[in-house]
Amino acid sequence: MVRAEVSGQKIARAEAWLGEVEDLVSVSPEAFAADARRADLASFYLFLAIQEAIDLAAHWLADAGLPPADDVGSTFDVLASRGAIPPELAAGMRAIVRVRNRIAHGYTTVDHQRVHAEAPEGVATRRRFLGSVASASASTP
């Protein structure tokens, strides 16, 4: 259960940022690593998309009347334990939260080559989660 008015806006923003990430990482790994502005912008858009997913997960728990999770990553585990998302998606989103934490606490610790290499899979994981939210909000009365 996720309120459609909340999920619609957040999903649209997250999708827009994921599209920007895909565009920014569409160059070769060498070109990506050599262009600090491109790499930092991709990391920032990645951060914003991850944050929207985290916010959506928190809204999902609140709208379902569930208590908040112990930490951000655990939010996805709670959703999985309630059957709202598959456990493997929760594990993927938990890993993505760790990426967000590295970005949030300083660009110097962000490995831009790794961002480039892992972006396609990470974007796909976030899109699966956004699809789960969209489905849940569609079923909300």
Number of C-alpha atoms within 10 A of each C-alpha: 20 26 20 18 9 14 24 16 12 19 21 13 15 23 18 14 22 26 15 16 25 18 12 18 24 14 13 11 15 10 13 21 20 13 11 12 11 19 24 18 14 25 27 18 21 26 23 18 26 24 17 22 25 21 16 22 26 21 20 25 21 14 13 13 10 14 11 16 16 9 8 16 20 18 24 30 22 21 22 17 13 13 10 18 19 16 17 12 19 23 17 17 25 19 13 23 21 13 18 21 13 17 19 15 10 9 14 9 10 19 14 23 16 11 21 23 13 12 20 15 11 20 21 12 19 22 18 15 23 23 13 17 26 18 14 18 19 15 12 11 8
